[in-house]
Amino acid sequence: MSRPAPDSGILRHWYWMWLVSALFVAAIAYFFFFRYPVWYRNGFRAVSLAHEMNYAVWWSGICLFMAGLVFATVGSLERVRGGRAWIWYVMALAMLALCIDEVGSLHEMVSRVSGWWGLAPFALVFAVVFGIAFVHVARNPGTRVVAFLIFLSFAIFVGVAGLEHLEHLETFRHHFWRRLRQVGEEGIELVAMGLLITAGLMAMRRMGDPDRRFMNATRVVREMVTWPIAMFGLFVAQVAVISVVILPNHSYFPEGVIAAVYPMLMFFCLGILLRQLAAQGHRGIYNWMAFLFFLTSILQLYNLAEFVEKLFSVNVPWLDQPPASWLTTLVPYLVLAGWSMKQGVVTRRQVGMHLLLIFLCLLLLEPAIENLTLLEHLYALFASVVAWSCYLVIRPLFTEHN
């Protein structure tokens, strides 16, 4: 029997990644170039790559985060082999930085405050640190193809930055060229993200790991349950940064919501842990809970009730107005806590303490304001408390099964 091509499994295991990206590109192209019904126009902002804080931006951020998880997994494999694991960890941190920038719109904020030259120090530090790691990857004969894909990805990112400047030219003020530039810009950016993930999977192949399915490629997430102090440190840092830096200066963050990064990624990682639990038993319930956590991660960037309301002209005030709308974030916790109590890994007292903390946070943050930017950051703080509580419940559940 002939052996399969070395990388024949990449597209087979990752076809859905390209499919989801293509759907978002198709959505923006359809809106710009074809006739569309009113309901599509009303709901377009929720799926538009050209807007901030929506489902499309969530996908862009998650693609970068997935690339970071894959590179971190490659680093853990390299460490076992006694190689230079730091190279891949630097790559992973670079992907995380790009993810935070994508979701939080940080470079737009910096350029608005200090102009495009204000980005120069950040770009320089990123280029030097990432460049050193990249050179080591490129010099290794076994990872030169990986290096080429990474280089191609960043060349595309640079090209996207160039396309942003074309909109100021006279030629691109015409509606057709302006729309074509925007569709092309957002589309090739997703291609670059897909190439980064593919590069990480190929690096895993080089490490002797033939299984490039997503749950295997993100095995590094499993280590979350062994780092409770580190995870608590991230939670405390999230609360401190929001309280001390972001809330008093919320006017500097008019587009992205940087505070949403923590709950978005935390819920996503907890969903991965539940998918890993599904492989060990109770497949149905764990898969459904994983889907619920993935959905909650998506909803950190756009309210589902608001989307349904605009799409179908259905008014559901309770699900659309804070703080009542915030309570929907409790659903994954209640489902998870109920199952964990049934399994005997957490007690009613522990769940009661978590709920007390969550509702205390809700009372302290109850918004009596109309500023939407501030409101979104307050919600992110509440969601962070819920995400941390979910982690506390998943950890003993995961430990029990392992």
HUGITA-V156666 format. One record per residue. N is the residue number from 1. PHI is phi in whole degrees, -180 to 180 (* if undefined). Layout:
# HUGITA-V156666
n=N phi=PHI
n=N phi=PHI
This chain:
# HUGITA-V156666
n=1 phi=*
n=2 phi=-74
n=3 phi=-79
n=4 phi=-69
n=5 phi=-59
n=6 phi=-52
n=7 phi=-120
n=8 phi=-67
n=9 phi=-84
n=10 phi=-63
n=11 phi=-68
n=12 phi=-66
n=13 phi=-82
n=14 phi=-117
n=15 phi=-60
n=16 phi=-66
n=17 phi=-63
n=18 phi=-68
n=19 phi=-66
n=20 phi=-62
n=21 phi=-61
n=22 phi=-64
n=23 phi=-65
n=24 phi=-68
n=25 phi=-65
n=26 phi=-63
n=27 phi=-64
n=28 phi=-72
n=29 phi=-67
n=30 phi=-61
n=31 phi=-66
n=32 phi=-83
n=33 phi=-117
n=34 phi=-130
n=35 phi=-75
n=36 phi=-141
n=37 phi=-72
n=38 phi=-62
n=39 phi=-62
n=40 phi=-71
n=41 phi=-62
n=42 phi=-66
n=43 phi=-96
n=44 phi=-63
n=45 phi=-58
n=46 phi=-71
n=47 phi=-121
n=48 phi=-84
n=49 phi=-72
n=50 phi=-90
n=51 phi=-114
n=52 phi=-103
n=53 phi=55
n=54 phi=-149
n=55 phi=-67
n=56 phi=-68
n=57 phi=-67
n=58 phi=-57
n=59 phi=-65
n=60 phi=-60
n=61 phi=-64
n=62 phi=-67
n=63 phi=-61
n=64 phi=-66
n=65 phi=-66
n=66 phi=-62
n=67 phi=-61
n=68 phi=-63
n=69 phi=-64
n=70 phi=-66
n=71 phi=-64
n=72 phi=-65
n=73 phi=-65
n=74 phi=-60
n=75 phi=-62
n=76 phi=-67
n=77 phi=-68
n=78 phi=-66
n=79 phi=-64
n=80 phi=-63
n=81 phi=-80
n=82 phi=80
n=83 phi=-91
n=84 phi=-87
n=85 phi=-67
n=86 phi=-60
n=87 phi=-59
n=88 phi=-75
n=89 phi=-67
n=90 phi=-63
n=91 phi=-59
n=92 phi=-64
n=93 phi=-65
n=94 phi=-64
n=95 phi=-65
n=96 phi=-65
n=97 phi=-62
n=98 phi=-67
n=99 phi=-63
n=100 phi=-62
n=101 phi=-65
n=102 phi=-63
n=103 phi=-78
n=104 phi=-88
n=105 phi=52
n=106 phi=-70
n=107 phi=-69
n=108 phi=-66
n=109 phi=-65
n=110 phi=-64
n=111 phi=-66
n=112 phi=-71
n=113 phi=-80
n=114 phi=-125
n=115 phi=81
n=116 phi=-64
n=117 phi=-68
n=118 phi=-67
n=119 phi=-82
n=120 phi=-56
n=121 phi=-61
n=122 phi=-68
n=123 phi=-63
n=124 phi=-66
n=125 phi=-62
n=126 phi=-62
n=127 phi=-65
n=128 phi=-68
n=129 phi=-66
n=130 phi=-67
n=131 phi=-62
n=132 phi=-62
n=133 phi=-65
n=134 phi=-63
n=135 phi=-60
n=136 phi=-64
n=137 phi=-68
n=138 phi=-69
n=139 phi=-76
n=140 phi=-83
n=141 phi=-56
n=142 phi=-75
n=143 phi=-123
n=144 phi=-69
n=145 phi=-66
n=146 phi=-60
n=147 phi=-62
n=148 phi=-63
n=149 phi=-65
n=150 phi=-65
n=151 phi=-61
n=152 phi=-61
n=153 phi=-61
n=154 phi=-72
n=155 phi=-63
n=156 phi=-65
n=157 phi=-60
n=158 phi=-64
n=159 phi=-63
n=160 phi=-63
n=161 phi=-61
n=162 phi=-67
n=163 phi=-64
n=164 phi=-63
n=165 phi=-80
n=166 phi=-67
n=167 phi=-64
n=168 phi=-87
n=169 phi=-78
n=170 phi=-60
n=171 phi=-59
n=172 phi=-89
n=173 phi=-87
n=174 phi=-69
n=175 phi=-56
n=176 phi=-63
n=177 phi=-68
n=178 phi=-66
n=179 phi=-69
n=180 phi=-63
n=181 phi=-61
n=182 phi=-68
n=183 phi=-64
n=184 phi=-63
n=185 phi=-60
n=186 phi=-71
n=187 phi=-68
n=188 phi=-71
n=189 phi=-66
n=190 phi=-67
n=191 phi=-61
n=192 phi=-61
n=193 phi=-65
n=194 phi=-64
n=195 phi=-66
n=196 phi=-64
n=197 phi=-64
n=198 phi=-61
n=199 phi=-61
n=200 phi=-64
n=201 phi=-66
n=202 phi=-66
n=203 phi=-66
n=204 phi=-62
n=205 phi=-59
n=206 phi=-64
n=207 phi=-77
n=208 phi=91
n=209 phi=-99
n=210 phi=-82
n=211 phi=-95
n=212 phi=-110
n=213 phi=-70
n=214 phi=-58
n=215 phi=-64
n=216 phi=-76
n=217 phi=-68
n=218 phi=-109
n=219 phi=-61
n=220 phi=-62
n=221 phi=-64
n=222 phi=-56
n=223 phi=-71
n=224 phi=-56
n=225 phi=-72
n=226 phi=-99
n=227 phi=-120
n=228 phi=-62
n=229 phi=-68
n=230 phi=-65
n=231 phi=-66
n=232 phi=-66
n=233 phi=-62
n=234 phi=-64
n=235 phi=-65
n=236 phi=-63
n=237 phi=-62
n=238 phi=-60
n=239 phi=-64
n=240 phi=-66
n=241 phi=-65
n=242 phi=-64
n=243 phi=-70
n=244 phi=-94
n=245 phi=-107
n=246 phi=-77
n=247 phi=-59
n=248 phi=-68
n=249 phi=-123
n=250 phi=-63
n=251 phi=-68
n=252 phi=-81
n=253 phi=-121
n=254 phi=-78
n=255 phi=-106
n=256 phi=-78
n=257 phi=-116
n=258 phi=-61
n=259 phi=-68
n=260 phi=-80
n=261 phi=-62
n=262 phi=-61
n=263 phi=-64
n=264 phi=-61
n=265 phi=-74
n=266 phi=-65
n=267 phi=-61
n=268 phi=-65
n=269 phi=-65
n=270 phi=-66
n=271 phi=-63
n=272 phi=-64
n=273 phi=-61
n=274 phi=-67
n=275 phi=-65
n=276 phi=-70
n=277 phi=-66
n=278 phi=-62
n=279 phi=-75
n=280 phi=-108
n=281 phi=142
n=282 phi=52
n=283 phi=-56
n=284 phi=-61
n=285 phi=-66
n=286 phi=-71
n=287 phi=-65
n=288 phi=-66
n=289 phi=-66
n=290 phi=-62
n=291 phi=-60
n=292 phi=-63
n=293 phi=-72
n=294 phi=-62
n=295 phi=-64
n=296 phi=-63
n=297 phi=-62
n=298 phi=-61
n=299 phi=-75
n=300 phi=-69
n=301 phi=-107
n=302 phi=-157
n=303 phi=-69
n=304 phi=-63
n=305 phi=-63
n=306 phi=-65
n=307 phi=-64
n=308 phi=-63
n=309 phi=-62
n=310 phi=-73
n=311 phi=-74
n=312 phi=-116
n=313 phi=57
n=314 phi=-108
n=315 phi=-100
n=316 phi=-126
n=317 phi=-57
n=318 phi=-61
n=319 phi=-90
n=320 phi=-116
n=321 phi=-115
n=322 phi=-74
n=323 phi=-87
n=324 phi=-59
n=325 phi=-64
n=326 phi=-66
n=327 phi=-66
n=328 phi=-64
n=329 phi=-67
n=330 phi=-75
n=331 phi=-55
n=332 phi=-62
n=333 phi=-66
n=334 phi=-63
n=335 phi=-64
n=336 phi=-65
n=337 phi=-65
n=338 phi=-62
n=339 phi=-67
n=340 phi=-66
n=341 phi=-66
n=342 phi=-64
n=343 phi=-79
n=344 phi=77
n=345 phi=-98
n=346 phi=-134
n=347 phi=-103
n=348 phi=-62
n=349 phi=-64
n=350 phi=-63
n=351 phi=-64
n=352 phi=-62
n=353 phi=-66
n=354 phi=-62
n=355 phi=-65
n=356 phi=-63
n=357 phi=-64
n=358 phi=-65
n=359 phi=-72
n=360 phi=-64
n=361 phi=-62
n=362 phi=-63
n=363 phi=-68
n=364 phi=-70
n=365 phi=-101
n=366 phi=-51
n=367 phi=-80
n=368 phi=-114
n=369 phi=-135
n=370 phi=-115
n=371 phi=-76
n=372 phi=-67
n=373 phi=-63
n=374 phi=-64
n=375 phi=-61
n=376 phi=-66
n=377 phi=-72
n=378 phi=-64
n=379 phi=-62
n=380 phi=-61
n=381 phi=-67
n=382 phi=-62
n=383 phi=-63
n=384 phi=-65
n=385 phi=-65
n=386 phi=-65
n=387 phi=-63
n=388 phi=-64
n=389 phi=-63
n=390 phi=-63
n=391 phi=-61
n=392 phi=-63
n=393 phi=-84
n=394 phi=-69
n=395 phi=-56
n=396 phi=-66
n=397 phi=-65
n=398 phi=-70
n=399 phi=-64
n=400 phi=-62
n=401 phi=-85
n=402 phi=-121
